[in-house]
Amino acid sequence: MKRQNKPPVDPDKAQVEQQLEALKGELRRLQLEHDLLKKANEILKKDLGVNLQLLTNREKTMLVDALRPAHAVKELLAALCLARSSYFYHRGQIRLGDRHVDVRRTLSEIFERNRRCYGYRRMHASLRRLCIFLSEKVVRRLMKQENLIAATPKRRRYGSYLGEISPAPDNLISRDFRSAAPNQKWLTDITEFQIPAGKVYLSPIIDCFDGLVVSWSLGTTPDAKLVNTMLDTAIETVANGSDRPIVHSDRGAHYRWPGWLSRIDGARLIRSMSRKACSPDNAACEGFFGRLKNELFYPGSWQSTTIEHFIAEVDSYIRWYNEQRIKMSLGSAVPWSTARTSDTQPKSVQGSVRTPLFGGDPRSGSMRCRACRRPCRLAAARAPEPAGPLPGLLRAAGGDGAEAAVGRRARLSVTVGNYSAAFSAVGEGLRRSLSSAVSRAFTIL
């Protein structure tokens, strides 16, 4: 028997057949996906662009049963990511039929007869009157499936704003919280602390010059007494001077009551208000509240704290804030060490008044105030006389004309810590004073 030689396999032909099979498989996959989307639209009333993976297992089972004549079950289960056991379980449940068909019809009739106002609790009570006993959860599920939704009032967010109760003054601050001197711009607001023992309210007045808390009051109710007491204390700090600061607040009713308005007018202060619902217009005061809560309130545990003890803690913090807390914006100083007199200090804080801090080159004639961070040619006039053995020499160096300028330069040099420059200025002032005295003596002779 002769051996038959098989013709050699063409590699190009094999590659073409392989590509053909791959294209056929891709075509079947696309056809399967198209059929699934089409059936989901027909049977389940889903959109054509629905994500098949988001369907429930029961809905997937209905799609598989509808497409079994055209596609293999294995391919359908793989395309829908449906387990074989889940498919047969839901298939058996579907074949059993809906045992609540009559109940669904009854629910719809009761719902329509009662103006579509009954929720699941009243629907459950109505079924019990008809001797149909189901749990409330079943009634709620059936109503959801039948889209029986009762009319409910829309929940509105609580708002205490009732409109303008009096004309609001202009916003004179305009978010410019810089101040060249104390008692020019005051900010005020109310903040709430909620602890297990109750609520505590704080109402302070903040000076824009250095962030000093001029006055403050604490209470358990945000009433007129809270803000009026704070304002009375603040007015006492400027009663003996000529300062008439701008008092800036939000549009709350506390700052429109007759008691507040009469106190403002009596002290000849200037009112200013933020825009409606615009907290950035009072950002400096809000920033103080944020620092207070971040440093005191949030880190602490107030479970067993009484109202009185918490008020004492907040009061102690504000005193520490004024007297000891370093502020980098003031050149590592504290609010109480800035240029203030004894009359402008908070009434609730006792202690001595420190000297102001200035920085810069005394010889340039233009000093830079560390509080407001701006060049200030009036720094020489504001610089205090230093303590120690130099005041007498400075007074001797000070005089009329050039001698007075030398004396101011010496005082500023001592303020910023340049003692060598101070002694040089003193020597120059003494030399000029001595030469003037000798000239006057020769003139007399």
C-alpha positions as CSV (number, residue, x, y, z in Angstrom):
1,M,0.0,0.0,0.0
2,K,1.4,3.3,-1.0
3,R,1.9,6.1,1.6
4,Q,0.0,9.2,0.8
5,N,1.8,12.5,1.4
6,K,-0.3,15.2,3.1
7,P,-0.1,18.6,1.4
8,P,1.9,21.1,3.5
9,V,-0.1,23.5,5.7
10,D,-0.1,27.1,4.5
11,P,0.8,29.3,7.5
12,D,-1.0,32.3,6.0
13,K,-4.2,30.3,5.6
14,A,-4.0,29.1,9.2
15,Q,-3.5,32.7,10.5
16,V,-6.5,33.9,8.4
17,E,-8.7,31.1,9.8
18,Q,-7.6,32.0,13.4
19,Q,-8.5,35.7,12.8
20,L,-11.8,34.6,11.4
21,E,-12.7,32.6,14.5
22,A,-11.7,35.5,16.7
23,L,-14.0,37.8,14.7
24,K,-16.8,35.4,14.9
25,G,-16.4,35.2,18.7
26,E,-16.4,39.0,19.0
27,L,-19.5,39.1,16.8
28,R,-21.3,36.6,19.1
29,R,-20.3,38.6,22.1
30,L,-21.6,41.9,20.6
31,Q,-24.8,40.2,19.5
32,L,-25.3,38.8,23.0
33,E,-24.8,42.2,24.6
34,H,-27.2,43.8,22.1
35,D,-29.9,41.2,22.9
36,L,-29.5,41.6,26.6
37,L,-29.9,45.4,26.4
38,K,-32.9,45.0,24.1
39,K,-34.6,42.5,26.4
40,A,-33.9,44.6,29.5
41,N,-35.7,47.5,27.7
42,E,-38.7,45.2,26.8
43,I,-39.1,43.2,29.9
44,L,-37.7,45.3,32.7
45,K,-38.5,48.7,31.2
46,K,-34.9,49.7,31.5
47,D,-33.0,52.2,29.4
48,L,-31.0,50.9,26.5
49,G,-27.8,52.2,28.1
50,V,-28.4,50.5,31.5
51,N,-25.5,48.9,33.2
52,L,-26.3,45.1,33.3
53,Q,-24.1,44.5,36.3
54,L,-26.4,46.8,38.4
55,L,-29.5,44.6,37.9
56,T,-30.7,42.4,40.7
57,N,-30.3,38.6,40.5
58,R,-34.0,38.2,39.9
59,E,-33.9,40.6,37.0
60,K,-30.9,38.8,35.5
61,T,-32.7,35.5,35.8
62,M,-35.6,36.9,33.9
63,L,-33.2,38.0,31.1
64,V,-31.6,34.5,31.0
65,D,-34.9,32.8,30.6
66,A,-36.0,35.1,27.9
67,L,-32.8,34.6,25.8
68,R,-32.3,30.9,26.4
69,P,-33.7,29.9,22.9
70,A,-31.1,32.1,21.2
71,H,-28.0,31.8,23.4
72,A,-26.4,29.2,25.6
73,V,-27.1,29.5,29.3
74,K,-23.4,29.4,30.1
75,E,-22.7,32.4,27.9
76,L,-25.6,34.3,29.4
77,L,-24.5,33.6,33.0
78,A,-21.0,34.7,32.1
79,A,-22.1,37.9,30.4
80,L,-24.3,38.9,33.4
81,C,-21.9,37.7,36.1
82,L,-24.6,35.6,37.6
83,A,-23.8,32.5,39.6
84,R,-25.4,29.2,38.4
85,S,-26.9,28.5,41.8
86,S,-28.4,32.0,42.1
87,Y,-30.0,31.5,38.6
88,F,-31.7,28.3,39.5
89,Y,-32.8,29.6,42.9
90,H,-34.6,32.7,41.4
91,R,-35.9,30.6,38.5
92,G,-37.7,28.4,41.0
93,Q,-39.0,31.4,42.9
94,I,-40.4,32.9,39.7
95,R,-42.1,29.6,38.7
96,L,-43.9,29.5,42.1
97,G,-45.6,32.7,41.2
98,D,-46.4,35.8,43.2
99,R,-48.4,34.9,46.3
100,H,-49.2,38.6,46.9
101,V,-51.1,39.3,43.7
102,D,-54.4,39.8,45.4
103,V,-52.8,41.9,48.1
104,R,-51.1,44.2,45.5
105,R,-54.5,44.8,43.9
106,T,-56.1,45.5,47.3
107,L,-53.3,47.9,48.3
108,S,-53.7,49.9,45.1
109,E,-57.5,50.2,45.6
110,I,-57.1,51.4,49.3
111,F,-54.4,53.8,48.2
112,E,-56.4,55.4,45.5
113,R,-59.6,55.5,47.6
114,N,-57.9,57.5,50.3
115,R,-56.6,60.3,48.1
116,R,-53.1,58.7,47.9
117,C,-52.4,59.9,51.4
118,Y,-51.8,56.7,53.3
119,G,-48.4,55.5,54.3
120,Y,-47.5,51.9,55.1
121,R,-48.7,52.1,58.7
122,R,-52.2,53.2,57.7
123,M,-52.2,50.7,54.8
124,H,-51.2,48.0,57.2
125,A,-54.1,49.0,59.5
126,S,-56.5,49.0,56.6
127,L,-55.5,45.4,55.6
128,R,-56.0,44.2,59.1
129,R,-59.6,45.5,59.0
130,L,-60.0,43.3,55.9
131,C,-58.6,40.3,57.8
132,I,-55.4,40.4,55.7
133,F,-52.5,39.9,58.1
134,L,-49.1,40.9,56.9
135,S,-46.1,42.4,58.6
136,E,-45.4,46.2,58.2
137,K,-42.2,45.4,56.4
138,V,-44.0,43.3,53.7
139,V,-46.6,46.1,53.2
140,R,-43.8,48.6,52.8
141,R,-42.0,46.5,50.3
142,L,-45.1,45.8,48.3
143,M,-46.0,49.5,48.2
144,K,-42.5,50.3,47.1
145,Q,-42.7,47.8,44.3
146,E,-46.1,49.1,43.2
147,N,-44.8,52.7,43.4
148,L,-47.5,53.7,46.0
149,I,-45.8,56.8,47.5
150,A,-47.8,59.0,49.9
151,A,-47.6,62.8,49.7
152,T,-45.2,64.1,52.4
153,P,-44.4,67.7,53.3
154,K,-41.0,68.9,52.1
155,R,-38.5,69.3,55.0
156,R,-37.2,72.8,55.2
157,R,-34.0,73.8,56.8
158,Y,-34.6,75.9,59.9
159,G,-33.7,79.6,59.5
160,S,-34.1,82.2,62.2
161,Y,-33.9,85.1,59.7
162,L,-37.3,86.9,59.6
163,G,-36.3,89.9,57.5
164,E,-34.9,93.3,58.2
165,I,-36.2,94.7,61.5
166,S,-34.5,98.0,61.1
167,P,-32.3,99.8,58.5
168,A,-28.8,98.3,58.4
169,P,-25.7,100.6,58.3
170,D,-23.1,100.4,55.6
171,N,-20.2,98.0,55.7
172,L,-17.5,100.4,56.6
173,I,-14.8,97.8,57.2
174,S,-15.1,96.2,53.7
175,R,-12.9,93.3,54.8
176,D,-10.0,95.6,55.6
177,F,-9.1,94.4,59.1
178,R,-5.9,96.4,59.3
179,S,-5.6,99.2,61.8
180,A,-2.8,101.7,62.4
181,A,-3.7,102.4,66.0
182,P,-5.7,100.9,68.8
183,N,-9.5,101.5,69.2
184,Q,-10.1,102.3,65.5
185,K,-11.9,99.1,64.4
186,W,-13.8,96.8,66.8
187,L,-15.4,93.5,65.7
188,T,-18.0,91.5,67.6
189,D,-20.1,88.4,67.2
190,I,-21.6,85.5,69.2
191,T,-20.4,81.9,69.2
192,E,-21.9,78.8,70.9
193,F,-20.3,76.0,72.9
194,Q,-22.3,72.9,73.3
195,I,-21.3,70.6,76.1
196,P,-23.2,67.8,77.9
197,A,-24.1,70.1,80.7
198,G,-25.7,72.7,78.4
199,K,-24.9,75.5,76.0
200,V,-22.6,78.4,76.7
201,Y,-22.5,81.6,74.6
202,L,-19.5,84.0,74.2
203,S,-19.8,87.5,73.0
204,P,-16.4,89.3,72.6
205,I,-15.1,92.6,71.1
206,I,-11.9,92.2,69.1
207,D,-9.6,95.1,68.3
208,C,-8.2,94.9,64.7
209,F,-5.0,96.7,65.7
210,D,-3.5,93.7,67.6
211,G,-6.3,91.2,68.1
212,L,-6.8,92.1,71.7
213,V,-10.1,91.0,73.2
214,V,-11.2,94.4,74.5
215,S,-14.2,93.0,76.5
216,W,-16.2,89.8,76.6
217,S,-19.2,88.3,78.3
218,L,-20.3,84.7,78.8
219,G,-23.8,83.3,79.5
220,T,-26.2,80.5,78.9
221,T,-28.6,82.5,76.7
222,P,-27.8,84.7,73.7
223,D,-30.0,87.5,74.9
224,A,-29.7,91.3,74.9
225,K,-28.0,91.3,78.3
226,L,-25.1,89.3,77.0
227,V,-24.2,91.8,74.3
228,N,-25.1,94.9,76.3
229,T,-22.9,94.0,79.2
230,M,-20.0,93.4,76.8
231,L,-20.6,96.8,75.1
232,D,-20.8,98.6,78.4
233,T,-17.4,97.2,79.5
234,A,-15.8,98.1,76.1
235,I,-17.2,101.7,76.2
236,E,-15.6,102.2,79.6
237,T,-12.1,101.6,78.1
238,V,-12.5,104.6,75.7
239,A,-14.7,106.8,77.9
240,N,-11.8,109.0,79.1
241,G,-10.2,109.3,75.7
242,S,-11.0,110.7,72.3
243,D,-11.1,107.4,70.4
244,R,-14.5,106.6,68.8
245,P,-14.0,103.2,67.1
246,I,-16.1,101.6,64.4
247,V,-18.1,98.7,65.9
248,H,-18.6,96.0,63.2
249,S,-21.0,93.1,63.5
250,D,-23.3,90.9,61.5
251,R,-26.9,91.5,60.9
252,G,-28.2,89.8,64.0
253,A,-31.1,91.2,66.0
254,H,-28.8,91.6,69.0
255,Y,-27.2,94.6,67.3
256,R,-30.5,96.2,66.3
257,W,-32.3,96.3,69.6
258,P,-33.0,99.7,71.2
259,G,-30.6,98.9,74.1
260,W,-27.7,98.4,71.8
261,L,-28.5,101.4,69.6
262,S,-28.9,103.7,72.5
263,R,-25.5,102.7,73.9
264,I,-23.8,103.1,70.6
265,D,-25.3,106.6,70.1
266,G,-24.5,107.6,73.7
267,A,-20.9,106.7,73.4
268,R,-20.7,108.3,69.8
269,L,-19.5,105.1,68.3
270,I,-19.8,104.2,64.6
271,R,-21.9,101.2,63.5
272,S,-21.0,98.9,60.7
273,M,-22.6,95.7,59.5
274,S,-21.7,92.8,57.3
275,R,-23.8,91.8,54.3
276,K,-26.6,89.3,54.8
277,A,-25.3,85.7,55.3
278,C,-21.7,86.7,54.5
279,S,-19.4,85.5,57.3
280,P,-16.1,86.5,55.5
281,D,-17.1,90.2,56.1
282,N,-16.3,89.5,59.8
283,A,-13.5,87.0,59.1
284,A,-11.1,88.4,61.8
285,C,-13.7,87.8,64.6
286,E,-14.5,84.3,63.1
287,G,-10.8,83.6,63.1
288,F,-10.6,84.3,66.8
289,F,-13.5,81.9,67.5
290,G,-11.6,79.2,65.4
291,R,-8.4,79.6,67.4
292,L,-10.3,79.5,70.7
293,K,-12.1,76.3,69.7
294,N,-9.1,74.6,68.2
295,E,-6.9,75.3,71.2
296,L,-9.4,75.0,74.0
297,F,-12.7,73.5,73.1
298,Y,-12.1,70.7,70.7
299,P,-9.1,69.0,72.4
300,G,-10.8,69.0,75.8
301,S,-13.2,66.5,77.3
302,W,-16.2,68.2,78.9
303,Q,-18.3,65.1,79.9
304,S,-18.2,65.9,83.6
305,T,-17.8,69.7,83.4
306,T,-20.4,72.0,84.8
307,I,-21.5,75.2,83.2
308,E,-19.8,77.3,85.8
309,H,-16.5,75.5,85.4
310,F,-16.6,75.7,81.6
311,I,-17.3,79.5,81.8
312,A,-14.3,79.8,84.1
313,E,-12.1,77.9,81.6
314,V,-13.1,80.1,78.7
315,D,-12.5,83.2,80.8
316,S,-9.1,82.0,81.8
317,Y,-8.2,81.2,78.2
318,I,-9.1,84.7,77.0
319,R,-7.0,86.3,79.8
320,W,-4.1,84.1,78.7
321,Y,-4.7,85.0,75.1
322,N,-4.4,88.7,75.9
323,E,-1.5,88.6,78.3
324,Q,0.7,85.7,77.4
325,R,-0.1,84.1,74.0
326,I,2.5,85.0,71.4
327,K,1.3,86.3,68.0
328,M,3.7,86.0,65.1
329,S,1.8,88.8,63.3
330,L,2.9,91.2,66.1
331,G,6.6,90.3,65.8
332,S,6.5,87.5,68.4
333,A,4.7,89.8,70.9
334,V,1.5,89.5,72.8
335,P,-1.6,91.7,72.2
336,W,-1.2,93.3,75.6
337,S,2.4,94.5,74.8
338,T,1.4,96.7,71.9
339,A,1.0,100.5,72.1
340,R,-1.8,100.9,74.5
341,T,-2.4,103.2,77.5
342,S,-3.8,102.1,80.8
343,D,-7.2,103.5,79.8
344,T,-7.4,101.3,76.7
345,Q,-6.7,98.0,78.5
346,P,-9.5,95.4,79.1
347,K,-11.2,96.1,82.4
348,S,-11.2,92.4,83.3
349,V,-7.4,92.2,83.0
350,Q,-5.1,93.6,85.6
351,G,-1.4,94.3,85.2
352,S,1.2,96.8,84.0
353,V,1.3,98.2,80.5
354,R,4.3,97.2,78.5
355,T,6.1,99.4,76.0
356,P,5.4,99.2,72.3
357,L,7.8,97.4,69.9
358,F,9.2,99.1,66.8
359,G,11.7,97.8,64.3
360,G,13.8,99.3,61.5
361,D,16.7,101.5,61.1
362,P,16.6,104.6,63.4
363,R,18.9,106.5,61.1
364,S,16.6,106.2,58.1
365,G,13.9,108.3,59.6
366,S,11.2,105.8,58.6
367,M,10.4,103.2,61.3
368,R,8.4,100.0,60.7
369,C,5.8,99.2,63.4
370,R,5.9,95.5,64.3
371,A,2.2,95.6,65.1
372,C,0.8,96.9,61.8
373,R,3.9,96.0,59.7
374,R,3.9,99.3,57.8
375,P,6.4,102.1,57.6
376,C,5.5,104.7,60.2
377,R,7.2,108.1,60.4
378,L,5.3,108.8,63.6
379,A,7.1,106.0,65.4
380,A,9.5,108.5,66.9
381,A,6.6,110.4,68.6
382,R,5.0,107.1,69.7
383,A,8.2,105.5,71.1
384,P,8.1,105.6,74.9
385,E,11.0,106.7,77.1
386,P,13.0,103.6,78.1
387,A,13.6,102.6,81.7
388,G,17.1,102.5,83.2
389,P,20.0,105.0,83.6
390,L,19.5,106.6,80.2
391,P,16.3,108.8,80.7
392,G,18.3,111.6,82.3
393,L,20.9,111.6,79.5
394,L,18.2,111.5,76.9
395,R,16.5,114.5,78.5
396,A,19.8,116.3,78.5
397,A,20.4,115.4,74.8
398,G,16.8,116.5,74.0
399,G,16.2,120.1,73.4
400,D,15.0,122.4,70.7
401,G,15.5,121.7,67.0
402,A,18.3,119.3,66.1
403,E,18.9,118.3,69.8
404,A,15.3,117.1,70.0
405,A,15.7,114.9,66.9
406,V,18.9,113.4,68.4
407,G,17.0,112.6,71.5
408,R,14.2,110.8,69.6
409,R,16.8,108.8,67.7
410,A,18.4,107.7,71.0
411,R,15.1,106.7,72.4
412,L,14.3,104.6,69.3
413,S,17.7,103.0,69.4
414,V,17.1,101.8,73.0
415,T,13.7,100.5,72.1
416,V,15.0,98.2,69.4
417,G,18.0,97.1,71.5
418,N,20.8,99.1,69.7
419,Y,22.4,100.6,72.8
420,S,25.7,101.6,71.1
421,A,23.8,103.8,68.7
422,A,21.9,105.2,71.7
423,F,25.1,106.2,73.5
424,S,26.5,107.7,70.3
425,A,23.3,109.8,69.9
426,V,23.5,110.8,73.6
427,G,27.1,111.9,73.2
428,E,26.4,113.9,70.1
429,G,23.4,115.6,71.8
430,L,25.6,116.5,74.8
431,R,28.3,117.9,72.6
432,R,25.8,120.1,70.7
433,S,24.3,121.3,74.0
434,L,27.7,122.1,75.4
435,S,28.7,124.0,72.3
436,S,25.5,126.0,72.4
437,A,26.0,126.9,76.1
438,V,29.6,128.1,75.5
439,S,28.4,130.2,72.5
440,R,25.7,131.8,74.6
441,A,28.3,132.5,77.4
442,F,30.7,134.2,75.1
443,T,27.8,136.3,73.7
444,I,26.9,137.5,77.1
445,L,30.5,138.4,78.0
